[in-house]
Every structure is written in structure tokens, then in C-alpha cells.
Amino acid sequence: MIFFDFSVLDAAKPWYGINDTVMGGLSRSKMTVSPLGYGEFSGHVSLANGGGFASVRCEFSPIDVSEFTGIYLELDGDRTKDYKVNLKDVDTPQSTVYQAPMPTPTHQTFGVSSARVLNWQRIEIPFRDFKPQCRGKPISRVAIDLSQVCSLGLVIGAQQSGDFSLKIRGIGYY
């Protein structure tokens, strides 16, 4: 089931940035849609002022994904940085997320587009890989309620300073 189709020009509208500026950092991020049919999570991670992360989030009415095994992303296979995916349910406190790292793409290439060749690959993250975190630290908490998922986010951190860009064609559940 596809959830975000970035070939739609207003697909980035509900996404907003949450960066280390909430604690004095200088990082920045945004989600945009290219007229070439993909979304782009991009920005700059700065380590100044104790910073070091940038993220975008989209909130929505609760959906039931309990019939699915996990989440998938169709990404440009040319990744030079490590990213994570965040999920929240309706009972998740504000500073808590359920987080999983994006694995290295291993699936077949879907095609190419734009002036630079983009190698679209699908990654899959099982829901069991999402672990509760509070401000980047593991915590003990019940598993995410997959019948009430209400937020999806993308994050880059782990002190990976510099510019970043992650091209995304679609996000869905499998």
C-alpha cells in the first residue's frame, strides 16, 4: 500500500522540519517535491552549538497498519549518509519516537529519471525494527500501537555534518 507518492507536486505540503535548533543548534532541513517526480529530504547538519541532527515529520489522522509487516521507501540508491525513519502512535509522548535505521538498498533498480541518472531502489524496514527513543536515547516502553500510527518522520544525525540530500519516490507499507 503506497502512503506517500512524491510524483504528486503537493506531496511535501504536510511535511515540516524539526531540527537541532530546538536545543540551540544550527542544522536545517526541508522536504520538497521535484517536478521530475520525486521528493527530496535535504538540508545541512551543523555540529555548532551542540547540534547534530535534522529531521522532517508528517502528522496525519491515525491509520491502522497492523495488517502489514513494515514500511518501505523507494530511494535513489546513491546514498552517502545514514538516515533513520521515525514512527509515532496516538499515545506516544511528544519527545518520544519509534525509530529504525534505513538499511542499505538491496532490491532491484526501478528505473532512471532526470539529468543525473537516479537508481531507484526499494528498502524495507520491518515494524519489529522500530525501537522507542527519547531525544536520541533508547528507552523502555511498550511496542508501537500499529492500529493507531499517526506520524512518520525522516532523520539524519549521528554527527554526520554537512549538506545532505535523500531522494524519495514513494513511501508505503508492505
C-alpha positions, 0 to 999 in steps of 0.5 A: 500500500503506497502512503506517500507518492512524491510524483504528486507536486503537493506531496511535501505540503504536510511535511515540516522540519524539526531540527537541532535548533530546538536545543540551540543548534544550527542544522536545517532541513526541508522536504520538497517535491521535484517536478521530475517526480520525486521528493527530496529530504535535504538540508545541512547538519551543523555540529555548532552549538551542540547540534547534530541532527535534522529531521522532517515529520508528517502528522496525519489522522491515525491509520491502522497498519497492523495488517502489514509487516513494515514500511518501505521507501523507494530511494535513489540508491546513491546514498552517502549518509545514514538516515533513520525513519521515525514512527509515532502512535496516538499515545506516544509522548511528544519527545518520544519516537519509534525509530529504525535505521534505513538499511542499505538498498538491496532490491532491484533498480526501478528505473532512471529519471532526470539529468543525473541518472537516479537508481531507484531502489526499494528498502524495507524496514520491518515494524519489529525494527522500530525501537522507542527513543527519547531525544536520541536515547533508547528507552523502555516502553511498550511496542508501537500501537500499529492500529493507531500510527499517526506520524512518520518522520525522516532523520539524519544525525549521528554527527554526520555534518554537512549538506545532505540530500535523500531522494524519495519516490514513494513511501508505503507499507508492505 
